[in-house]
Amino acid sequence: MVALGIFWPIAVNARNSTQNVDENLLWSARMMETSDRKLLWKVIIPVSAPGILTGIQIALPISLIITFIFEMVAGGGLGYLEIRGVRGFDSPQVYTAIFAIRIVGLTLDRALRVVRRRLLAWT
């Protein structure tokens, strides 16, 4: 379910960013007799990488939401601990689970920002 939920934000951003590649770059590469494989790896992917990573950054919170909702329903994990605390009127457990979910989300977001900064050092 997570893969299905995050597919569209990443796919739409990847499609849009590859369609917005400057045609002058493509023509220049073609004039230098660049093969299709090199054109993809040397021109299209580097130019569209910011858009693709933006799609991944949009998909990250969606994936966490889907994960924790399914944990609430199916049992297990932080989502289950939160819903168990809600059903048992155990406020400390609820807030602890929410805080842990927040820490997981912030950690993954910061890690993705570091990856983005390293991969897109030229921007």
C-alpha positions as CSV (number, residue, x, y, z in Angstrom):
1,M,0.0,0.0,0.0
2,V,2.9,2.4,0.7
3,A,4.4,1.8,-2.7
4,L,1.1,2.4,-4.3
5,G,0.5,5.6,-2.3
6,I,3.9,7.1,-3.1
7,F,4.1,6.1,-6.7
8,W,2.1,9.0,-8.2
9,P,3.8,11.9,-6.5
10,I,7.2,10.6,-7.6
11,A,6.0,9.6,-11.1
12,V,4.3,12.9,-11.8
13,N,7.3,14.9,-10.7
14,A,9.7,12.7,-12.6
15,R,7.6,13.0,-15.8
16,N,7.3,16.8,-15.5
17,S,10.9,17.4,-14.7
18,T,12.1,15.2,-17.7
19,Q,9.7,17.0,-20.0
20,N,11.1,20.4,-18.9
21,V,14.6,19.5,-20.0
22,D,15.9,22.3,-22.2
23,E,15.9,21.3,-25.8
24,N,19.1,23.1,-26.5
25,L,20.9,20.7,-24.1
26,L,19.5,17.8,-25.9
27,W,20.4,19.2,-29.3
28,S,23.9,20.0,-28.1
29,A,24.4,16.5,-26.8
30,R,23.0,15.0,-30.1
31,M,25.3,17.2,-32.1
32,M,28.3,15.7,-30.2
33,E,26.9,12.2,-31.2
34,T,26.0,11.2,-27.7
35,S,24.4,7.8,-27.5
36,D,20.9,7.5,-26.0
37,R,22.3,5.8,-22.8
38,K,24.8,8.6,-22.3
39,L,22.2,11.2,-23.1
40,L,20.0,9.8,-20.3
41,W,22.8,9.6,-17.7
42,K,24.7,12.7,-18.6
43,V,22.0,15.1,-19.5
44,I,18.4,14.1,-18.7
45,I,18.9,12.6,-15.2
46,P,21.1,15.4,-13.9
47,V,18.8,18.1,-15.2
48,S,15.6,16.4,-13.9
49,A,17.1,15.3,-10.5
50,P,15.8,18.3,-8.6
51,G,12.2,17.5,-9.7
52,I,12.6,13.8,-9.0
53,L,13.9,14.5,-5.5
54,T,11.1,16.9,-4.9
55,G,8.7,14.1,-5.7
56,I,10.5,11.9,-3.2
57,Q,10.3,14.7,-0.6
58,I,6.5,15.0,-1.2
59,A,6.1,11.2,-1.0
60,L,8.0,10.8,2.3
61,P,5.3,12.2,4.6
62,I,2.6,10.3,2.6
63,S,4.5,7.1,3.1
64,L,4.7,7.7,6.9
65,I,1.0,8.5,7.1
66,I,0.1,5.4,5.2
67,T,2.5,3.3,7.3
68,F,1.2,4.5,10.7
69,I,-2.5,4.2,9.6
70,F,-2.0,0.6,8.6
71,E,-0.2,0.0,11.8
72,M,-3.2,1.3,13.7
73,V,-5.5,-0.9,11.8
74,A,-3.4,-4.1,11.6
75,G,-1.6,-3.9,14.9
76,G,2.1,-3.6,15.6
77,G,4.5,-0.6,15.5
78,L,4.0,2.9,16.7
79,G,0.6,3.3,15.2
80,Y,-0.6,0.3,17.2
81,L,0.9,1.7,20.4
82,E,-0.9,5.0,19.8
83,I,-4.3,3.5,19.1
84,R,-3.9,1.2,22.1
85,G,-3.2,4.2,24.3
86,V,-6.3,6.0,22.9
87,R,-8.5,3.0,23.5
88,G,-7.2,2.6,27.0
89,F,-7.3,6.3,27.9
90,D,-3.5,6.2,28.5
91,S,-2.5,9.7,27.6
92,P,1.3,9.3,28.3
93,Q,1.4,6.3,25.9
94,V,-0.5,8.3,23.2
95,Y,1.8,11.3,23.5
96,T,4.9,9.1,23.6
97,A,3.8,7.4,20.4
98,I,3.1,10.7,18.8
99,F,6.5,12.1,19.8
100,A,8.2,8.9,18.5
101,I,6.4,9.2,15.2
102,R,7.5,12.9,15.0
103,I,11.1,11.9,15.7
104,V,10.9,9.3,12.9
105,G,9.5,11.8,10.5
106,L,12.0,14.5,11.3
107,T,14.9,12.1,11.1
108,L,13.9,10.8,7.7
109,D,13.2,14.4,6.5
110,R,16.6,15.6,7.6
111,A,18.3,12.6,6.0
112,L,16.5,13.2,2.7
113,R,17.6,16.9,2.9
114,V,21.3,15.8,3.4
115,V,21.0,13.4,0.4
116,R,19.4,16.2,-1.7
117,R,22.1,18.6,-0.8
118,R,24.9,16.2,-1.6
119,L,23.3,15.0,-4.9
120,L,22.4,18.5,-6.0
121,A,25.6,20.3,-5.0
122,W,25.7,22.2,-8.3
123,T,22.3,23.9,-7.8
